[in-house]
Amino acid sequence: MTINYPRLILSIIICQLAGLAGSVFTMPAIASWYINLQKPWFTPPNWLFGPVWISLYALMGISLYLAWQKGLSKNRLALGIFAVQLGLNAVWSFLFFGLQNPLMGLAGIIPLWVFIALNIRAFWKMDKRAGYLLVPYIAWVSIATALNYYVWILNP
């Protein structure tokens, strides 16, 4: 298979931009709000979040590229699901960090998780590699969901 480099780069940039949009809310809140919260024992160190998310957005971009290579017209639903989960990802950052509201974050991360699962299934049907590339993402969001829940419980 020939690699369409402009399309691959665009796919990765689209995903990284979604991450950048979410970081607008995340970065200011880390040092001022998040640092003072009670967190569960399994909370990853703060320095890990940036590299993990950058890597996950790159994997999402490659996954998007593989799905896009299968054609836009016959795969609109799968690509639409991808767009929704990418948007929900940025919305969660706003709800949790921007509003500094763990309950609202929890209300946003649950549909995010569902749409990632739907996205994996839809991309898997098109190209198994595209589905596999999203597995680390749902794993990390599963941890983030548990973390979000415990932050809500531990900080009444």
C-alpha contacts under 8 A as a table, 3 or more apart, distances in Angstrom:
res1	aa1	res2	aa2	distance
3	I	8	L	7.70
4	N	7	R	5.49
4	N	8	L	6.18
5	Y	8	L	4.93
5	Y	9	I	5.98
6	P	9	I	5.20
6	P	10	L	6.06
7	R	10	L	5.05
7	R	11	S	6.05
7	R	65	Y	6.68
8	L	11	S	5.14
8	L	12	I	6.34
8	L	61	G	7.35
8	L	62	I	6.61
8	L	65	Y	5.39
9	I	12	I	5.20
9	I	13	I	6.08
10	L	13	I	4.99
10	L	14	I	6.06
11	S	14	I	5.25
11	S	15	C	6.56
11	S	61	G	4.72
11	S	62	I	6.74
11	S	64	L	6.06
11	S	65	Y	5.58
12	I	15	C	5.29
12	I	16	Q	6.14
12	I	57	Y	7.09
12	I	58	A	5.53
12	I	59	L	7.91
12	I	60	M	7.23
12	I	61	G	3.87
12	I	62	I	6.35
12	I	64	L	7.99
12	I	65	Y	7.89
13	I	16	Q	4.98
13	I	17	L	5.97
13	I	61	G	7.25
14	I	17	L	5.23
14	I	18	A	6.52
14	I	61	G	7.16
15	C	18	A	5.14
15	C	19	G	6.50
15	C	57	Y	5.33
15	C	58	A	7.01
15	C	60	M	6.56
15	C	61	G	5.57
15	C	86	L	7.39
16	Q	19	G	4.97
16	Q	20	L	6.16
16	Q	54	I	7.03
16	Q	57	Y	5.56
16	Q	58	A	6.95
16	Q	61	G	7.87
17	L	20	L	4.81
17	L	21	A	6.10
18	A	21	A	5.06
18	A	22	G	6.39
18	A	86	L	6.75
18	A	87	G	7.28
18	A	89	N	7.76
18	A	90	A	6.22
19	G	22	G	5.14
19	G	23	S	6.15
19	G	53	W	7.49
19	G	54	I	7.58
19	G	57	Y	6.99
19	G	90	A	6.80
20	L	23	S	4.98
20	L	24	V	6.57
21	A	24	V	5.51
21	A	25	F	7.71
21	A	90	A	6.35
22	G	25	F	5.75
22	G	26	T	6.38
22	G	89	N	7.45
22	G	90	A	4.51
22	G	91	V	7.25
22	G	92	W	7.90
22	G	93	S	5.16
22	G	94	F	6.69
23	S	26	T	4.57
23	S	27	M	5.52
23	S	93	S	7.25
24	V	27	M	6.12
24	V	28	P	7.35
25	F	28	P	6.36
25	F	29	A	6.75
25	F	93	S	6.17
25	F	94	F	5.64
25	F	97	F	5.71
25	F	98	G	4.70
26	T	29	A	5.41
26	T	30	I	6.24
26	T	93	S	6.15
26	T	94	F	7.57
26	T	97	F	5.26
26	T	98	G	6.73
27	M	30	I	5.50
27	M	31	A	7.55
28	P	31	A	6.42
28	P	32	S	6.74
29	A	32	S	5.16
29	A	33	W	5.08
29	A	34	Y	5.95
29	A	97	F	5.78
29	A	98	G	7.09
29	A	100	Q	7.57
30	I	33	W	5.85
30	I	34	Y	4.71
30	I	35	I	5.84
30	I	97	F	7.82
31	A	34	Y	6.46
31	A	35	I	5.61
32	S	35	I	6.50
32	S	36	N	7.46
33	W	36	N	5.71
33	W	37	L	6.97
33	W	100	Q	7.32
34	Y	37	L	5.39
34	Y	97	F	7.74
37	L	151	V	7.13
37	L	155	N	6.69
38	Q	151	V	6.43
38	Q	154	L	5.84
38	Q	155	N	6.26
39	K	43	T	6.48
39	K	147	L	7.43
39	K	150	Y	6.76
39	K	151	V	5.49
39	K	154	L	6.89
40	P	43	T	5.76
40	P	147	L	6.88
40	P	150	Y	6.20
40	P	151	V	7.15
40	P	154	L	7.98
42	F	147	L	7.85
43	T	147	L	6.71
44	P	48	L	6.66
44	P	49	F	7.62
45	P	48	L	5.65
45	P	49	F	7.48
46	N	49	F	5.77
47	W	50	G	6.50
47	W	51	P	7.74
48	L	51	P	5.83
48	L	52	V	6.16
49	F	52	V	5.25
49	F	53	W	6.04
50	G	53	W	5.32
50	G	54	I	6.13
51	P	54	I	5.18
51	P	55	S	6.10
52	V	55	S	5.16
52	V	56	L	6.08
53	W	56	L	4.92
53	W	57	Y	6.03
54	I	57	Y	5.23
54	I	58	A	6.26
55	S	58	A	5.06
55	S	59	L	6.28
56	L	59	L	5.02
56	L	60	M	6.10
56	L	136	P	7.19
56	L	137	Y	5.89
57	Y	60	M	4.89
57	Y	61	G	6.08
58	A	61	G	4.98
58	A	62	I	6.32
59	L	62	I	5.12
59	L	63	S	6.07
59	L	133	L	5.78
59	L	134	L	6.91
60	M	63	S	4.95
60	M	64	L	6.02
60	M	133	L	6.83
60	M	134	L	6.30
60	M	137	Y	7.94
61	G	64	L	4.98
61	G	65	Y	6.12
62	I	65	Y	4.95
62	I	66	L	6.26
62	I	130	A	7.44
62	I	133	L	7.67
63	S	66	L	5.19
63	S	67	A	6.31
63	S	123	F	7.97
63	S	129	R	7.32
63	S	130	A	4.27
63	S	131	G	7.07
63	S	133	L	5.89
63	S	134	L	7.08
64	L	67	A	5.12
64	L	68	W	5.95
64	L	79	L	7.75
64	L	82	F	7.74
64	L	130	A	7.07
65	Y	68	W	4.96
65	Y	69	Q	6.11
66	L	69	Q	5.15
66	L	70	K	6.86
66	L	127	D	7.03
66	L	129	R	7.68
66	L	130	A	5.81
67	A	70	K	5.35
67	A	71	G	7.29
67	A	75	N	7.89
67	A	79	L	7.52
67	A	123	F	6.40
67	A	126	M	6.57
67	A	127	D	6.70
67	A	130	A	6.39
68	W	71	G	5.39
68	W	72	L	6.02
68	W	79	L	7.76
69	Q	72	L	7.93
70	K	75	N	7.49
70	K	126	M	7.01
70	K	127	D	8.00
71	G	74	K	6.23
71	G	75	N	6.34
72	L	75	N	5.29
72	L	76	R	5.79
72	L	79	L	7.69
73	S	76	R	5.76
75	N	78	A	5.47
75	N	79	L	6.26
76	R	79	L	5.11
76	R	80	G	5.81
77	L	80	G	4.93
77	L	81	I	6.16
78	A	81	I	5.13
78	A	82	F	6.31
78	A	119	N	6.53
78	A	122	A	5.23
78	A	123	F	6.37
79	L	82	F	4.91
79	L	83	A	6.24
80	G	83	A	5.00
80	G	84	V	6.24
81	I	84	V	5.09
81	I	85	Q	6.25
81	I	115	F	6.65
81	I	118	L	7.15
81	I	119	N	5.75
82	F	85	Q	5.31
82	F	86	L	6.13
82	F	115	F	7.78
82	F	116	I	7.63
82	F	119	N	5.77
83	A	86	L	5.11
83	A	87	G	6.14
84	V	87	G	5.10
84	V	88	L	6.07
84	V	115	F	7.23
85	Q	88	L	4.94
85	Q	89	N	6.10
85	Q	112	L	5.68
85	Q	115	F	5.32
85	Q	116	I	5.94
85	Q	119	N	7.68
86	L	89	N	5.12
86	L	90	A	6.80
87	G	90	A	5.36
87	G	91	V	6.26
88	L	91	V	4.80
88	L	92	W	6.06
88	L	108	G	7.15
88	L	109	I	7.69
88	L	111	P	7.68
88	L	112	L	5.51
89	N	92	W	5.31
89	N	93	S	6.78
89	N	109	I	7.66
89	N	112	L	6.38
90	A	93	S	5.27
90	A	94	F	6.60
91	V	94	F	5.07
91	V	95	L	6.20
91	V	108	G	7.12
92	W	95	L	5.01
92	W	96	F	5.94
92	W	105	G	5.62
92	W	108	G	5.29
92	W	109	I	5.92
92	W	112	L	7.94
93	S	96	F	5.39
93	S	97	F	5.43
93	S	98	G	6.52
93	S	105	G	7.54
94	F	97	F	5.54
94	F	98	G	4.24
94	F	99	L	6.20
95	L	98	G	5.69
95	L	99	L	5.17
95	L	100	Q	6.82
95	L	101	N	6.24
95	L	102	P	7.62
95	L	104	M	5.55
95	L	105	G	4.89
95	L	108	G	7.05
96	F	99	L	5.91
96	F	100	Q	5.13
96	F	101	N	4.99
96	F	102	P	5.25
96	F	103	L	7.75
96	F	104	M	6.38
96	F	105	G	4.21
96	F	106	L	7.76
97	F	100	Q	4.59
97	F	101	N	6.93
97	F	105	G	8.00
98	G	101	N	7.91
101	N	104	M	5.41
101	N	105	G	6.16
102	P	105	G	4.76
102	P	106	L	6.05
102	P	148	N	6.18
102	P	149	Y	7.39
102	P	151	V	6.56
102	P	152	W	5.00
103	L	106	L	5.04
103	L	107	A	6.27
103	L	149	Y	7.78
103	L	152	W	5.96
104	M	107	A	4.91
104	M	108	G	6.24
105	G	108	G	5.02
105	G	109	I	6.00
105	G	148	N	6.95
106	L	109	I	5.14
106	L	110	I	6.27
106	L	145	T	6.90
106	L	148	N	6.09
106	L	149	Y	6.38
107	A	110	I	5.97
107	A	111	P	7.46
108	G	111	P	5.95
108	G	112	L	6.47
109	I	112	L	4.81
109	I	113	W	6.12
109	I	141	V	7.88
109	I	145	T	6.33
110	I	113	W	5.17
110	I	114	V	6.39
110	I	145	T	7.25
111	P	114	V	4.92
111	P	115	F	6.10
112	L	115	F	5.19
112	L	116	I	6.17
113	W	116	I	5.11
113	W	117	A	6.29
113	W	138	I	6.66
113	W	141	V	6.63
113	W	142	S	7.24
114	V	117	A	5.14
114	V	118	L	6.23
115	F	118	L	4.86
115	F	119	N	5.87
116	I	119	N	4.85
116	I	120	I	6.13
116	I	134	L	7.71
116	I	137	Y	7.97
116	I	138	I	6.33
117	A	120	I	5.14
117	A	121	R	6.34
117	A	138	I	7.15
118	L	121	R	5.14
118	L	122	A	6.11
119	N	122	A	5.06
119	N	123	F	5.95
119	N	131	G	7.60
120	I	123	F	5.27
120	I	124	W	5.79
120	I	130	A	7.65
120	I	131	G	4.59
120	I	132	Y	7.36
120	I	134	L	6.17
120	I	135	V	7.40
121	R	124	W	5.07
121	R	125	K	6.45
121	R	131	G	6.67
122	A	125	K	5.44
122	A	126	M	6.82
122	A	131	G	7.63
123	F	126	M	5.07
123	F	127	D	5.93
123	F	128	K	6.91
123	F	130	A	5.57
123	F	131	G	4.93
124	W	127	D	5.18
124	W	128	K	4.31
124	W	129	R	7.07
124	W	130	A	6.18
124	W	131	G	4.24
124	W	132	Y	7.28
125	K	128	K	6.60
125	K	131	G	7.97
126	M	130	A	7.74
127	D	130	A	5.38
127	D	131	G	6.76
128	K	131	G	5.13
128	K	132	Y	6.17
129	R	132	Y	5.03
129	R	133	L	6.14
130	A	133	L	5.35
130	A	134	L	6.97
131	G	134	L	5.54
131	G	135	V	7.05
132	Y	135	V	5.37
133	L	136	P	6.88
133	L	137	Y	7.90
134	L	137	Y	5.13
134	L	138	I	6.52
135	V	138	I	5.32
135	V	139	A	6.20
136	P	139	A	4.98
136	P	140	W	6.13
137	Y	140	W	5.20
137	Y	141	V	6.13
138	I	141	V	4.96
138	I	142	S	5.92
139	A	142	S	5.05
139	A	143	I	6.51
140	W	143	I	5.12
140	W	144	A	6.14
141	V	144	A	4.68
141	V	145	T	5.89
142	S	145	T	5.04
142	S	146	A	6.41
143	I	146	A	5.20
143	I	147	L	6.08
144	A	147	L	4.88
144	A	148	N	5.87
145	T	148	N	5.01
145	T	149	Y	6.12
146	A	149	Y	5.05
146	A	150	Y	6.24
147	L	150	Y	5.23
147	L	151	V	6.07
148	N	151	V	5.14
148	N	152	W	6.24
149	Y	152	W	5.17
149	Y	153	I	6.30
150	Y	153	I	4.88
150	Y	154	L	5.80
151	V	154	L	5.17
151	V	155	N	5.92
152	W	155	N	5.45
152	W	156	P	6.60
153	I	156	P	6.19
